[in-house]
Amino acid sequence: GKVSRASAVQRAGRAGRTRAGHCVRLYTQHDFDGRPDQEAPEIRRTDLAETVLSLRASGVKDLTAFPFFEPPPAPALEAAETLLRRLGAVDAKGQVTDVGQRLLRFPVHPRQARVIVEGERRGVGGDAAVLAALMGERDIRREARANLGGGGRASALVSGPSDLLELLERFREAGRSGFASGRMQSLSLDSGAVQSVERVQKQLRRTVREQGARPGRPEDVEQALMLSVLAGYPDRVARRRRPRSPELLMFGGGTTSLSEFSVVQDAELMVAV
């Protein structure tokens, strides 16, 4: 997002301490004048689900009375509570459930932790931990990294049931080669992003406890993983507006567009993580 005027001035001052010169901003004076004076405090612009779950688990019953240094907006607290109830992490009275206690064991957002916990129940916890790392870190595909501003290919080159499963397979392929640079290049993977995912998934997998039996068939493993993703993103279900159209209708309201890099070319319903 755009930085505030105070932040822009501070950045110019930081450069000025190096040596005398000119600061050139690549936007108009009107753009600069229209920016806020100061940055909003982080607690007013961050997702509070992880914070609320930790407070609930520590015995805080009235979040509005908690002595925050900077009180968060009431709608943000309510949104966090609503999400945690949907994830099954807290009950209707705000008490942390067994699922919620398990989520706290994983150092990731409750959504990603819920994917892992559901994966444990279905016997695919290890793979679900890799998916959680893939969701939490930056995109490992070089083509996606190179086209963040748009202007990439018009459609995906392959078709499949899930972008996350496609990323998981590419990540595994890189792992089978010991993450050799040549293999990652042939798979069009960003080596830095892959290393970040590898580091996080190793940390997460140390906490995984498989509860269910692992499905025997590969297609059943994929189904279990996709259901695990749904458990973490129950409010992110979308329906395609028309067959093979990139336009999506979100069940919670609003519309969005499928990424041009998505392999999900045919499914009518999907989860937008």
C-alpha positions as CSV (number, residue, x, y, z in Angstrom):
1,G,0.0,0.0,0.0
2,K,0.9,3.7,-0.2
3,V,3.1,5.0,2.7
4,S,2.0,8.1,4.7
5,R,3.5,11.5,4.1
6,A,5.4,11.2,7.4
7,S,7.0,7.9,6.2
8,A,7.9,9.4,2.8
9,V,9.6,12.3,4.5
10,Q,11.4,10.0,6.9
11,R,12.7,7.9,4.0
12,A,14.1,11.0,2.3
13,G,15.8,12.0,5.5
14,R,17.4,8.6,5.8
15,A,18.9,9.0,2.4
16,G,20.0,12.5,3.2
17,R,22.1,11.3,6.1
18,T,24.2,9.4,3.6
19,R,25.1,12.4,1.6
20,A,23.7,15.6,0.2
21,G,21.5,15.3,-2.9
22,H,17.9,15.3,-4.2
23,C,15.0,13.1,-3.4
24,V,12.9,12.2,-6.4
25,R,9.5,10.7,-5.7
26,L,8.0,8.7,-8.6
27,Y,4.5,10.0,-8.0
28,T,2.7,13.4,-8.3
29,Q,2.5,16.2,-5.7
30,H,-1.3,15.6,-5.8
31,D,-0.7,12.0,-4.9
32,F,1.6,13.0,-2.0
33,D,-0.8,15.6,-0.7
34,G,-3.7,13.1,-0.7
35,R,-1.9,10.6,1.6
36,P,-2.6,10.3,5.3
37,D,-0.3,12.3,7.7
38,Q,0.7,9.2,9.6
39,E,0.6,5.4,9.3
40,A,-2.3,3.7,11.1
41,P,-1.0,1.7,14.1
42,E,-0.5,-2.0,13.2
43,I,-3.2,-3.2,15.5
44,R,-5.7,-1.2,13.5
45,R,-4.8,-2.8,10.2
46,T,-3.8,-6.4,11.1
47,D,-5.7,-9.7,11.3
48,L,-6.4,-10.3,15.0
49,A,-7.5,-13.9,14.8
50,E,-4.2,-15.2,16.3
51,T,-4.2,-12.5,19.0
52,V,-7.8,-13.2,20.0
53,L,-7.2,-17.0,20.2
54,S,-4.2,-16.5,22.4
55,L,-6.1,-14.1,24.7
56,R,-9.0,-16.5,24.9
57,A,-6.7,-19.4,25.7
58,S,-5.1,-17.3,28.5
59,G,-8.5,-16.8,30.2
60,V,-9.5,-13.3,28.9
61,K,-13.3,-13.3,28.8
62,D,-14.0,-9.7,27.9
63,L,-11.8,-8.6,25.0
64,T,-13.2,-5.1,25.0
65,A,-11.9,-4.6,28.6
66,F,-8.5,-5.9,27.9
67,P,-5.8,-3.2,28.5
68,F,-4.5,-2.9,24.9
69,F,-1.8,-0.3,24.5
70,E,-3.7,0.8,21.4
71,P,-7.3,-0.6,21.4
72,P,-8.2,-2.3,18.1
73,P,-11.4,-1.4,16.3
74,A,-14.4,-3.3,17.6
75,P,-15.3,-4.6,14.1
76,A,-11.8,-6.2,13.8
77,L,-12.3,-8.0,17.1
78,E,-15.7,-9.2,16.1
79,A,-14.3,-10.4,12.7
80,A,-11.6,-12.4,14.5
81,E,-14.2,-14.0,16.9
82,T,-16.4,-14.9,14.0
83,L,-13.6,-16.5,12.1
84,L,-12.4,-18.5,15.1
85,R,-16.0,-19.8,15.6
86,R,-16.1,-20.9,12.0
87,L,-12.8,-22.7,12.4
88,G,-14.2,-24.5,15.5
89,A,-11.4,-22.9,17.6
90,V,-13.8,-21.3,20.1
91,D,-17.4,-22.1,21.0
92,A,-20.4,-19.8,21.2
93,K,-19.4,-18.7,24.7
94,G,-15.9,-17.8,23.6
95,Q,-14.3,-20.8,25.3
96,V,-11.3,-22.3,23.5
97,T,-12.1,-25.8,22.2
98,D,-9.8,-28.8,21.9
99,V,-9.3,-27.9,18.3
100,G,-8.4,-24.3,19.3
101,Q,-5.9,-25.6,21.8
102,R,-4.3,-27.7,19.1
103,L,-4.2,-24.7,16.7
104,L,-2.1,-22.8,19.3
105,R,0.7,-25.5,18.9
106,F,1.5,-24.3,15.4
107,P,3.3,-20.9,14.9
108,V,1.1,-19.9,11.9
109,H,-2.2,-18.1,11.4
110,P,-5.2,-20.0,12.8
111,R,-6.4,-20.6,9.2
112,Q,-3.2,-22.4,8.2
113,A,-3.1,-24.3,11.6
114,R,-6.7,-25.5,11.0
115,V,-5.6,-26.9,7.6
116,I,-2.9,-28.9,9.4
117,V,-5.2,-30.1,12.2
118,E,-7.8,-31.3,9.8
119,G,-5.0,-33.0,7.8
120,E,-3.9,-34.8,11.0
121,R,-7.4,-36.1,11.5
122,R,-7.5,-37.4,7.9
123,G,-4.0,-38.9,8.0
124,V,-2.3,-36.3,5.8
125,G,-1.0,-34.0,8.4
126,G,2.6,-33.9,7.0
127,D,1.4,-32.9,3.6
128,A,-1.0,-30.4,5.1
129,A,1.9,-28.8,6.9
130,V,3.6,-28.3,3.5
131,L,0.4,-26.7,2.2
132,A,0.3,-24.4,5.2
133,A,3.9,-23.3,4.5
134,L,3.1,-22.8,0.8
135,M,0.1,-20.6,1.8
136,G,2.0,-18.6,4.3
137,E,5.2,-17.8,2.3
138,R,5.5,-16.0,-1.0
139,D,4.6,-17.7,-4.2
140,I,7.4,-20.2,-5.2
141,R,6.6,-19.9,-8.9
142,R,9.0,-17.7,-10.8
143,E,6.4,-16.8,-13.4
144,A,4.1,-15.5,-10.7
145,R,6.9,-13.5,-9.0
146,A,7.9,-12.0,-12.4
147,N,4.3,-10.8,-13.2
148,L,3.1,-9.3,-10.0
149,G,2.1,-6.2,-11.9
150,G,0.1,-8.1,-14.5
151,G,0.7,-8.7,-18.1
152,G,1.5,-12.3,-17.9
153,R,0.2,-15.2,-19.9
154,A,-3.5,-15.2,-20.7
155,S,-4.3,-18.6,-19.4
156,A,-2.7,-21.5,-17.5
157,L,-0.7,-24.0,-19.5
158,V,-2.1,-27.0,-17.5
159,S,-5.4,-27.9,-15.9
160,G,-5.8,-29.5,-12.5
161,P,-8.1,-29.7,-9.4
162,S,-6.1,-27.4,-7.2
163,D,-3.4,-24.8,-7.4
164,L,-2.1,-25.8,-4.0
165,L,-1.8,-29.4,-5.0
166,E,0.1,-28.3,-8.2
167,L,2.5,-26.2,-6.0
168,L,2.9,-29.2,-3.7
169,E,3.9,-31.5,-6.5
170,R,6.4,-28.9,-7.9
171,F,7.8,-28.5,-4.4
172,R,8.2,-32.2,-4.0
173,E,9.9,-32.5,-7.4
174,A,12.4,-29.9,-6.2
175,G,12.9,-31.8,-3.0
176,R,13.6,-35.1,-4.7
177,S,16.6,-33.5,-6.3
178,G,17.8,-32.0,-3.0
179,F,16.6,-28.6,-4.2
180,A,19.3,-28.5,-6.9
181,S,19.4,-25.1,-8.6
182,G,19.2,-26.7,-12.1
183,R,16.1,-28.7,-11.1
184,M,14.4,-25.7,-9.6
185,Q,15.2,-23.7,-12.7
186,S,13.6,-26.4,-14.9
187,L,10.5,-26.3,-12.7
188,S,10.4,-22.5,-12.9
189,L,10.7,-22.1,-9.1
190,D,12.0,-19.2,-7.2
191,S,14.9,-20.6,-5.1
192,G,14.6,-18.1,-2.3
193,A,10.8,-18.7,-1.9
194,V,11.4,-22.5,-2.0
195,Q,14.0,-22.3,0.7
196,S,11.6,-20.3,2.9
197,V,8.8,-22.9,2.4
198,E,11.2,-25.7,3.2
199,R,12.3,-24.0,6.4
200,V,8.8,-23.4,7.6
201,Q,7.4,-26.8,6.7
202,K,10.2,-28.6,8.6
203,Q,9.3,-26.5,11.7
204,L,5.6,-27.3,11.3
205,R,6.0,-31.0,10.6
206,R,7.9,-31.5,13.9
207,T,4.6,-30.7,15.7
208,V,2.3,-32.8,13.5
209,R,0.6,-35.8,15.1
210,E,-1.2,-38.0,12.6
211,Q,-4.5,-39.2,14.1
212,G,-6.2,-40.8,11.1
213,A,-5.0,-43.5,8.8
214,R,-3.3,-42.2,5.6
215,P,-5.5,-42.9,2.6
216,G,-4.1,-45.6,0.3
217,R,-4.9,-44.1,-3.1
218,P,-3.3,-40.9,-4.4
219,E,-6.6,-39.4,-5.4
220,D,-7.9,-40.0,-1.8
221,V,-4.9,-38.2,-0.4
222,E,-5.7,-35.2,-2.7
223,Q,-9.3,-35.2,-1.6
224,A,-8.3,-35.3,2.0
225,L,-5.9,-32.3,1.5
226,M,-8.6,-30.3,-0.4
227,L,-11.1,-30.9,2.5
228,S,-8.4,-29.8,4.9
229,V,-8.0,-26.6,3.0
230,L,-11.8,-26.1,3.1
231,A,-11.6,-26.5,6.9
232,G,-9.2,-23.6,7.2
233,Y,-11.1,-21.4,4.7
234,P,-14.8,-22.2,5.1
235,D,-15.8,-18.6,4.4
236,R,-13.8,-18.4,1.2
237,V,-15.9,-20.6,-1.0
238,A,-16.5,-19.2,-4.5
239,R,-18.6,-20.2,-7.5
240,R,-17.6,-19.6,-11.1
241,R,-19.9,-17.1,-12.8
242,R,-19.9,-19.0,-16.1
243,P,-18.2,-22.2,-17.3
244,R,-14.4,-21.7,-17.6
245,S,-14.8,-18.0,-16.7
246,P,-12.2,-16.4,-14.5
247,E,-15.0,-14.4,-12.8
248,L,-15.9,-15.7,-9.4
249,L,-18.8,-15.0,-7.0
250,M,-17.8,-15.3,-3.3
251,F,-20.4,-17.0,-1.1
252,G,-19.8,-14.4,1.6
253,G,-20.6,-11.6,-0.9
254,G,-18.6,-9.8,-3.5
255,T,-16.8,-10.9,-6.6
256,T,-13.2,-11.7,-7.6
257,S,-11.2,-13.0,-10.5
258,L,-9.2,-16.2,-10.8
259,S,-5.5,-15.7,-11.3
260,E,-4.2,-16.2,-14.8
261,F,-1.7,-18.7,-13.3
262,S,-4.4,-20.9,-11.8
263,V,-4.7,-24.5,-13.0
264,V,-8.3,-24.7,-11.9
265,Q,-9.9,-24.3,-15.3
266,D,-13.1,-26.4,-15.0
267,A,-14.4,-26.6,-11.4
268,E,-17.6,-24.7,-10.7
269,L,-16.9,-24.4,-7.0
270,M,-13.5,-23.6,-5.3
271,V,-11.9,-22.3,-2.2
272,A,-10.0,-19.0,-2.6
273,V,-7.2,-19.0,-0.1
